[in-house]
Amino acid sequence: MTDLVIDKMVEQYNKVLFNVQSCLTRFIHI
C-alpha cells in the first residue's frame, strides 16, 4: 500500500466518521 492510498482511506474514514457524528448529534438534540 502506498502512502497516497492510505491518505485517501483515512480521508474517507474521517468524512464518514464526521457524518455519523453529525447525524448522532442531530438525533440526540431532537
Secondary structure, 3 states (H helix, E strand, C coil): CCHHHHHHHHHHHHHHHHHHHHHHHHHHHC
